């Protein structure tokens, strides 16, 4: 068994190195840094050990996971750090430099522990300023505020953020020649640029699924966005594998000015599952591409789980699929809507023919973990309880009945454990609802409601643009909706009783919507479960709305 495992590791390493060596002949990402000390997003570095695509994640109140990619494996990934940029007098190493067969790079992960909470550290990683590498700066990060710290906390939060630039969303939305009503204007900023411009105004980013849209390489090729060798709009499997990785690299390169210094807390969406999001139709050639077109390494969230290092070990979660963390006055919980829903509720992409997606735990493991995690929260220290998950169940872009398994899995638990609000994406609009449960609006509104506040924030922007409402009618409980403006959320927890959600227009970083929620959080005990189930049983069907569903399931 051991010898077979070693053989597999050797094969994976060889394939990854061959792909890295052969990139000059590819049609996507085929340009190299020109050696002037500047790395161009998506370019191939002169030095294959040059650290790129830096990203951070909280690892408890006294830890930080530092991740980056290289085009060659590192024997001992190392982080040098300290309290002054000119005195990086501490270091930590790991043996985690991992890849998968279709990847062109290696993911390096180092967990730095024993740090002081709420403290700024400076750091560098293996290979910085190596021979032939761009002259990369010394970066910095700030550790999480300890639980119970009630100073104001501001986060940036969004879902469904795609590559912006040369080979992805560009300034137009697809398909080419189609409806461009959500173009990015000539003088407008895109969401990544707006987040960068506002970087000093928030502590970390919370990204609730659909990360980069590398899987859209296949769709974009079929629609004519890429010219692939001699076969025009019919890419081969190998070309899809290579293009997928190239788009991924470009996205991380574009994000690194933010993610090298701000923790990037992520959760899985459907676009992390495989290379084509369940099917692409090519009408011109009468061909349907399915998950069979994806090589095994591009299925089952392989890319996602290799690239990120979320704090599941610190919270008893599973991989990057479900976990929790605390920052100051808030306990955050990240969940998986795609599979592992428990109680016989199959996830929306769990049983897709020819494409295994999970499960990642034992039966009911995510649900059991969620209940235990929520029950353990000390609401005197962290009065705010916020959940992130990819798919919504309240949206004025109608979701068919078959896609409500995650509501059955989670909504009652949110109510029972007094979750304050939950953030979703998947639907490419912004929509804020009144606090509600099981289709019923809380009579208190935003003034100390008993029910949680649902927010859909899937309008960060990608190749398909935004979803459109058919008319003025909205789902019962919808408080504000916008299908015209790319944007992200700036959420400020002012104290233990007030939180404000601002929807920020990416084009100019102006606030186009603002709502403040007041919660007394007077539970009278450390934990807050009350078991109240005063409302009717879960509806079998969501309320119907007059809206066009253009989202991708």
BELUR-V899702 format. One record per backbone hydrogen bond with DSSP energy under -0.5 kcal/mol. NH is the residue of the N-H (numbers start at 1). CO is the residue of the C=O. E is the energy in kcal/mol with one decimal. If there is no record, write none. Layout:
nh	co	e
NH	CO	E
NH	CO	E
This chain:
nh	co	e
5	1	-2.0
6	2	-2.6
7	3	-2.2
8	4	-2.3
9	5	-2.4
10	6	-2.4
11	7	-2.6
12	8	-2.8
13	9	-2.4
14	10	-2.3
15	11	-2.9
16	12	-2.4
17	13	-2.2
18	14	-2.5
19	15	-2.5
20	16	-2.1
21	17	-2.5
22	18	-1.7
23	20	-0.8
25	22	-1.5
26	23	-1.9
33	44	-2.4
40	38	-0.5
43	40	-2.7
44	31	-2.0
45	43	-0.5
47	132	-0.5
48	46	-0.6
50	47	-2.0
52	69	-2.5
55	67	-2.3
56	259	-0.7
56	262	-0.5
57	65	-1.5
59	60	-0.8
59	63	-1.9
63	60	-1.3
64	112	-2.4
65	57	-3.2
66	64	-0.6
66	110	-3.3
67	55	-2.8
67	65	-0.5
68	108	-2.0
69	52	-3.3
70	106	-1.8
71	48	-1.6
72	48	-0.8
79	92	-2.4
80	124	-2.6
81	90	-2.9
82	122	-1.9
84	87	-0.7
87	84	-2.2
89	87	-1.6
90	81	-2.0
92	79	-1.8
94	77	-1.7
97	95	-1.1
98	107	-2.6
103	100	-2.0
106	70	-3.4
107	98	-3.5
108	68	-3.2
108	106	-0.6
109	96	-2.1
110	66	-2.4
112	64	-2.9
112	110	-0.6
113	111	-0.6
115	62	-2.9
118	144	-1.6
119	116	-0.6
121	141	-3.0
122	82	-3.1
123	139	-2.9
124	80	-2.2
126	78	-1.5
128	125	-1.8
129	134	-0.7
130	127	-2.0
133	130	-2.4
135	37	-0.7
136	134	-1.4
139	123	-1.9
139	137	-0.5
141	121	-2.5
143	119	-2.2
148	328	-1.6
148	381	-0.6
149	146	-2.1
150	148	-0.7
153	493	-1.8
155	491	-2.3
156	204	-2.5
157	489	-2.9
158	206	-2.0
159	457	-1.6
160	209	-2.7
161	210	-1.5
162	160	-0.6
162	461	-3.3
163	212	-1.6
165	163	-0.6
168	165	-1.0
169	163	-2.5
172	169	-0.6
174	463	-3.1
178	175	-2.5
180	178	-0.6
183	180	-1.7
184	171	-2.0
185	183	-0.6
188	185	-1.4
189	507	-1.8
194	190	-2.4
195	191	-2.7
196	192	-2.0
197	193	-2.7
198	194	-1.6
199	196	-1.4
201	198	-2.6
202	199	-1.0
203	154	-3.5
205	263	-2.7
206	156	-2.9
207	205	-0.6
207	265	-3.0
208	158	-2.4
208	206	-0.6
209	207	-1.2
212	161	-3.0
212	210	-0.7
216	213	-1.5
217	214	-1.7
218	215	-0.7
218	275	-0.5
219	215	-0.6
220	216	-3.3
221	217	-2.1
222	218	-2.3
223	219	-1.8
224	221	-1.7
225	220	-3.2
226	220	-0.6
228	226	-0.7
228	232	-1.8
229	227	-0.7
231	228	-1.1
232	228	-0.5
234	231	-2.0
240	236	-2.2
241	237	-2.5
242	238	-2.3
243	239	-2.8
244	240	-2.8
245	241	-1.6
246	242	-2.1
247	243	-2.5
248	244	-2.0
249	245	-2.5
250	246	-2.2
251	247	-2.3
252	248	-2.3
253	249	-2.3
254	250	-2.1
255	251	-1.7
256	252	-1.5
258	255	-2.2
259	255	-2.5
260	256	-1.9
261	258	-1.8
262	258	-2.1
264	56	-2.9
265	205	-2.7
265	263	-0.6
266	264	-0.6
267	207	-1.2
272	269	-1.3
273	270	-1.6
279	276	-1.4
280	289	-2.6
282	287	-3.4
283	281	-0.7
286	282	-0.5
286	283	-0.5
287	282	-2.2
289	280	-3.5
289	287	-0.5
293	290	-2.2
294	291	-1.7
298	295	-2.8
299	296	-1.7
301	273	-1.2
302	299	-1.4
304	272	-0.5
305	301	-2.6
306	302	-1.6
307	303	-1.7
308	304	-1.6
312	310	-2.1
315	311	-0.8
315	312	-0.5
316	312	-1.1
317	312	-1.8
318	322	-1.7
321	318	-2.1
322	318	-1.4
323	334	-1.5
325	332	-2.1
327	330	-2.1
328	145	-1.8
330	327	-1.7
331	384	-2.7
332	325	-3.1
332	330	-0.6
333	386	-2.1
334	323	-2.9
335	388	-2.3
337	335	-0.5
341	345	-0.6
345	342	-2.3
346	344	-0.9
348	337	-0.6
349	338	-1.2
350	347	-1.2
351	347	-0.5
352	349	-0.7
355	352	-2.0
357	350	-0.9
365	362	-2.4
368	364	-3.0
369	365	-2.6
370	366	-2.6
371	367	-2.3
372	368	-2.1
373	369	-2.9
374	370	-2.6
375	371	-2.2
376	372	-1.2
377	374	-1.1
379	377	-1.0
379	526	-3.4
381	378	-1.1
382	378	-2.9
383	381	-0.5
384	329	-2.2
386	331	-2.3
387	421	-1.8
388	333	-3.2
389	423	-2.3
392	425	-0.5
395	393	-0.6
398	396	-0.8
400	398	-0.5
403	400	-1.8
404	401	-1.1
407	404	-0.6
408	404	-1.7
409	405	-1.8
410	406	-2.0
411	407	-2.0
414	410	-2.3
415	411	-2.1
416	412	-2.8
417	413	-2.1
418	415	-1.5
419	414	-2.6
420	385	-2.1
421	385	-1.2
422	453	-2.2
423	387	-2.6
424	455	-2.4
425	390	-3.0
427	425	-2.7
429	427	-1.9
430	482	-2.3
431	456	-2.4
432	480	-2.5
433	454	-2.3
434	477	-2.8
436	452	-2.1
437	440	-2.3
440	437	-2.2
442	435	-3.0
445	442	-1.9
447	444	-2.0
448	446	-0.9
448	518	-2.7
453	420	-1.9
454	452	-0.6
455	422	-2.1
456	431	-3.2
457	424	-3.0
457	455	-0.6
458	427	-0.5
458	429	-1.9
460	159	-1.2
461	160	-0.9
465	462	-2.2
467	428	-1.8
478	475	-2.4
479	432	-3.0
480	432	-1.8
482	430	-2.5
486	484	-0.5
487	459	-1.8
488	504	-1.8
489	157	-3.3
490	502	-2.9
491	155	-2.4
491	489	-0.6
492	490	-0.6
492	500	-2.7
493	153	-3.3
493	491	-0.5
494	492	-1.0
494	498	-1.6
495	498	-1.2
499	517	-1.9
500	492	-2.5
501	515	-2.8
502	490	-2.5
502	500	-0.6
503	513	-2.8
504	488	-3.3
504	502	-0.7
505	503	-0.5
505	510	-3.2
506	486	-2.3
508	505	-0.9
509	505	-2.1
510	505	-0.6
512	503	-2.7
512	510	-0.6
513	503	-1.0
515	501	-1.8
517	499	-3.0
518	446	-2.6
519	497	-2.6
523	521	-1.0
530	416	-1.3
531	416	-0.7
547	545	-1.2
548	468	-0.6
550	548	-1.0
553	551	-0.6
